[in-house]
Amino acid sequence: SATAASLRPPLTARESEAGATRWEQLTRFLFPPDLEHAESAGRLELFAKYGPLDEEGRLRGGIRGAHAHTHGEIHLMIRHETREALFALLKKPRATVEVIVDGVLPAALEQVYTVREVEELLRDVKRDGQERMKFWELQAAILASRRRRLGALLADPRAGRGRRPRAPFQSAATEAILSPFDKPQLNDQEFERCRRQKVTMYASRVAHLEDQNRADQILGNVWICRSPGDAADRWDRYCAYRYSAQSLLGRGMRPRPGDGPPAA
C-alpha cells in the first residue's frame, strides 16, 4: 500500500543514477500485459513518487523493496495519491474543500495516457547511450505534468459533475408492451399484469436494494410513478433532479391525440 511504499527513504543522487529507467521498463509498468485497462496516468505519477522500478518493470515497496506491489495495491495507491495531490493544489483546509476534491476525483482517475502521449510528455528527458533516463529528470517532468493535469480539472466547472445518467425515455418495444394497459378501465387479469410490469420498471428507482423487502410501500409508490410517455416523447420528467440540459425539452415532441392548445 501507500504506507508500505513510503517506508523507502528518498533516493540520493548516486542511487538515482543507479536507478536509471529504460523505456521498456516504464512501458511495462504503465501498460502491463496482464491488465486490460491500465490506469496509465495514475501509474506514471505513482512511479514518479515511489520509483524507480526493478528490472522487470515492477514497483517495489516495503523494507528494502522486498514487496512487489500488485495491481490491486497500485489501484488503491493511485486513488490515495491523486486525492492527496488535489488537496495540495487547493491549499485550503481539508474540511472546506473535501466536497470539491471528491467531486473531481472520479474525473481525475478516469484520465489515461497512450504510449504516444507518454513519449510526448517525456520528450525533454535525455537518454544515454543505452536508452536509459535518469529517474530524477523523469520525476520532475511527471510531477509537473500532474500539477497541470489536476489544475486543469479543478479549473473546469464541469469536471465535478461526472457522467450524467441517461434519461429513461420510452422505447418502441416497451410502448408496445404497455399499450394494452393504456385504457380507462382494466379487468382483474389486466390489472395484475399491469402492476407486475410497473414493479419491474420502477421498483429499483423508488427504493435501493436494501429496501426492496418493503413490498407494501414499493407497490404503493410504483403505482403513482410518472409514465415515460410514448416513443417520440423526449421530455425528461426528472431534468431538475438530473440537472440535464434544458435543450432536451421540446426536442422530438409531438402532440398527443386530444391534447389542447398550450396554456397562455
N, C-alpha and C positions, 0 to 999 in steps of 0.2 A: 504494500500500500504506500501512500504518500509518506506516512511516518517512517516506514522501513527504508524508503529511498532517501529520506532526509538525514539518515544516520551517516551517510557518506560525507566526509569532510570536503570543503571546497578544494578544487584542483589547483596545484601550483603551476607555474609557467612550464616547468620541466615535465610535469605529469600531463599537462595539456598537449605539449609537443609529442609526448609518447603516445597519447590517446588520439592522435590524428585519425580522422574518419575517412574511409573510402566511400565513393559514391554508391558502390554496390551494397555496402553495409547499411547506409542510410535508407536506400530504397527498399531493402529487405525488411527494415523495421517499419517504414511508413506504409508499405503495401505488402503485408505478409501473404505468402501464397496460400495459407490455410484459412484466411479470413476474407470473406467476400466483400463486405462493406467496411473497410477500414476507416477509422476517424483520422485521416491523414493530417489535417490541420492541427488537431489536438495532439497527435503523436509527435509531430515536428516540434511543437512548442514544449512538450514534455521532454523530448530529447535535449533541447537547449538548456533545460533546468537540471536534469538528472543524468545527463550523459557524461562521458561518451559511451559507446556501445562496445560489446565484446566482438570477437572476430566473426561470430555468426549473426551479427546484427540484432542481438537481444539486449534489452535494457535490464541492468542488474541493480540490485539494492541489498539491503541488509548489511551484516557485518562483513567487511572486506568484499562486498559484492558477491556473496555466496549464493544469493537467490536470484533466479531469472524470473522476471515478472510475467505473469500470464496475461492473456488478452482481457480477462475479466478484471484483473487488478489494474491494468492500464486504463481500461474504460472508467473505473472509479477515480483514478488519479487525474484523468483528463477533466472530468466533471469538477472535481475539487479545485484543481489549479486554475481552471477557467473562471470559476466563480470568485476565487480569491483575487485574480487579476482584474476582474470587473470592479470589485470593491476598491482595489488600489487605484484604479484610474479615476474613480469618482471622488476620492479624497474627502469623504464626509463620514460622519458616524454611521456605523453599520445599520443601526436601527432605523435611520431615516431613509436609507437608500436600498434596503433589503427588497422591497417590492419591485423596484426598478431592476435590480440585478436578477431576481427570479423571473421577471418577465422577459428579459433579453437573453438569459442563459440558453433556452432551447434553440434560439436562432443562432447563437454562437456555436453550439455543439453540432448543429446541422451542417455548418460550412466545412467543406473538404477541399483539398488541393489535388490537382492532377500532377503527373510526373513533369509535364512541361511547365506548369506553374511553379513547382518547386525549383526547377532549373532556373527559371526567370528570377525567382526570389533570391537565389544564391549566386547570381551571375557575377557579383563583385568579390566573391570569396576566392582567393587564389588557391591554386593547386600546385603541388610539387611535381617532380618528375615521375612519381609513382601514382599520380592522380589522387593524392591524399589532401585533405583540407584540415587546417588547424581548428581544433574544437572551439577555442575562444573567439575566433573570427566567425564561425558558424553561429555560435551563441549570440553574439552581438547582432548579427543580421536577422536572426529568427525572432529574438525578443523585440527588436524594433518593429518587425512586421506584425507581431502580436499586438503591440500598442496601437498601430494604425488600424488593424482589423477590428479590434474591440472598440476603439474610439469611434470608428465609423458606425458601428452598430448602436452605440449609445447616443450618437447624434441623429440617428434615423428614428423619427417618431413612430414609424410603422413596425419597427423591429420587435417591440414588446408585445404586439398583438398575436404573433404566431399565426398558425393556419386557421382560417375561418372555416367552420363547418359548412358543408353544402346544405342549402335549403331543401327540405324534403318535398319537392314538387311532385305532383301526381304523374304517374306513368300510365301509358295506354293500357298496359296489361292489368294494373291494379284497378283502373277505372272500369274495365270490363268485368272484373270480379265483383266489384261493389255495385254495379249498375242494377242488379235485381233488388237491392235494398233501398234504392232511391225512389221511394213512393210513400204516400202519407200513412198507410197502414200496412202492418206485416202480420201474417199468421204466426202461430206459435213456433213452427219449424223455422220460418224465415227469421223470426226474432232471435232465436237461439243461435242460428248460424251467423247472423249479423253481429251479435255480441261476441262470439268467438273471434270473428275477424277483427273487430275493434281491439280486443285484448291482444291479439297477435301484433297489430300495428302500433299500439300506443302504450302497452304495459311498460316497456323499457324506457319510455320517455317521461312517464309520470312518477316513476319510482326507481331507485337504484336497486342493484342486485340484492343487497342485504334486506331490502324492504318488500321483496316480491312475495313474501308469505302473508302479507296483509291483503288477502283476496277481496274482502268486502269493500275496503277502501279503494283498491285498484279498479274494481268493477264500476264503482260509482264515478270515478274520475275519468276513465276511458270513455264512458258514455257521453260525456259533455265535451270531449276534445273536438277541436275545430277540424273540419274536413280539409284536406289539401286542395280541394277544388277539382276541376276537370283537367284533362291532359294539356290544354292550351293555356291554363291559368298560371301566370308567373308572379303572382302576388305572394311575397314571403310574409306570412302572417306573424312571424316572430322576428321581424327585421330589427326591432328595437332591442330585443334580447340578444340577437346575434351581432349587433352593430354592423350589419352589412350595408352595402351601398344602396342609396335610395333610387339609383337609376334603374334598379330592377322593377320598381313599381310601374305598372302600366306596360311594360315591355311584353309583347306577345299576348296581351289580354284581348279577349273578345267578349261582347255582351252575351249574357245567357238568355234563353227564352223566358219572357215575362219580366225581364229587368226594365225598369222605367228609366227616364232620363235622370242624370245625376242631379243631386240636390244643389240648389243655388247657395 
